[in-house]
């Protein structure tokens, strides 16, 4: 398997911040309401994550190391601003603006992609991360929708069920090692 294919698959599954990071998982658990309404936002988030990851990682590899945190923050803020301008992240969750929840995964995905070093591998890792985000966004929307429609008590129609489902995905996907 080539390094580019390995970077793409690893970034889509085992190194995907949505599956392996609580903050990114929280973003995906909070935003999608249903499977049908998740396609548009999933595409927008995916494109912005792709752009932020690629731009941030490319810039960081070309600037001195002390400037890397500033680059990550600036690119992350610009990406969150782009999503806000596109109509996303305008609501609040438990009193916290959704834009605050989105900033950490934006920074994290840049850091993951920057570790690749080579431009072609950064491109593959960015694509894998953005595709993995879109898939998980839609899957979690489906889980939320099906748990709300199920004939069960209200206890099983809450965020913990969604987070538990995501934990099961993380355990399952951690078995996919492409090396």
N, C-alpha and C positions, 0 to 999 in steps of 0.2 A: 504494500500500500504506500502511495506517495505521501510526502510530508503535507502537501496541500489538501489531499483528501482526508488525511488523518486530522489535520487542524479543523477542517470543516465539520467532520463528524463529532470530534471531541467537543467543539464549541457548541454544537447543536444539542448535545446530550449531557455529558458528564461535567463540562466546564460552563454550562449555561447558568448564568446568575439567577435566572428565574427558578430553576430547580434546586440549585445548591446554596442559595443565599436567602436568609429570612426576609430581608428588606425588599428584595426584588419579588419574592414570593408574596409578600404582603401587598405589593403594588398590583400584582395580577389577581390576587384574591379579592381586592377591594373594587377594582374598576369594572370588569365585565359583569353585566347583569344577566345576560342570557346568551345562548349560542348564536342565535340569529343577529342580535345586536352587537356581537363581538367582532364581526368580520372587518368592518370599516375601521374601528379603533385599532384592531390588531395590525392592519396594514399600515396605518399611520405610525403607530409605535415602532413597528418593525423597521420602517424606512428611516425614522429618526435615530433609532438605536444603531442601525447600520452606519449611517453618516457620522454620528458622534464617535462610534468606536473607531472607524477608519481615520477620520480627521484627527481625533485626539491622539491615537497611537502613532500616526505618521508625524505629527508635529513634535511629539515627545521624543521620538528617535532622532530628531534633528535639532534639538535644543539642549543646552547643558542640563544635567540632572537636577540641580536645585530649582529649576523652573518647572519641572514636571507637575508638581501639585497645582500650581497656578494654571497650567494649561488644562489639566483635567477639570478643574473647577470652572474655568471660563467656558470650555466646550460643553460641559454638563449643563451649565446655566443657559447657554444658547440653545441647547437641545430641548430643555424643559420649556424655554420661552417659545420655541417653534411649535411644540405641542400645544401650549396654551393658546397661541395665535390660531392654531388649527381647530380650536374649540374643545380640546381635551383638558383634563386636569383643572376644571373650573369649580368643582364641588369640594366639600370638606368631608373628612372621615374622622369621626370621633373628635371633632373640634380642630383637626389639623388639616391644612390645605393639602390636597392631593399632589400638588406640585412639589411639596417638600418630600413626600414619599418617593417621588420619581427621581429626585436628584441623586440619591445614593446608587441605584442601579446604573444610572447614566455614567457616573464616575467609575464604578466598578467594572463595567464592560470595557471601558477604555484601558484600564489597567491590565485586564486579562489579555486584551488584544495586543497591547504594547509589548508584552512579554515575548511575543512571537519573533520580533526583530526584523524579519524579512518581509518586504512589501506584499509578495504573493501570498504568504502565509497569513499576514494580517488581513488581507482581503478575504481569504477563505474563513478565517476565524470570525470576522465581522459578519459575513453572510450566514455562517452557522448560528451565531448568537441571535441574529435578527430573525432567522427562520424559526429557531427554537422558541423565541419569545412569542411569535405569532401563533404557533401551534399551541403553546401552553395557555395563551390568552383565550383562545377559542375553546380548548378542552376545559379550562376552569369555568368559563361561562356556561358550558354544557353541564358541568357538575352542579353548579349553583342552580341552574334552571331545573334540572331533574330532581334535586333535593327539595326544592320548593314545591314541585308538582307532586311529589310522592305522598302516598297516604300513610303518613306517620305523624308522630307527635311533633310539636314545634321545636323540641329540643334538637331534633335531627335536621332542622332546616336553618342552621346558623353557621357562622364563620368557622367554628371548630371542625365541622364536618368537611368543609372545603380545605382547611389547612391539613387535616388528617389525610385527605385524598392526595394532596400535594406531597406530603411526607412519604406516602406509599410510592408515588411516582419517583421521588428522589432515591429511595432505596432500590427500586427496580432499575432505574437508569444508571445507577452507580456500578452496575454489573457490566455495562457496555464500555469496555476499555479497548481502544483501537490502536494498540501498540504491541 
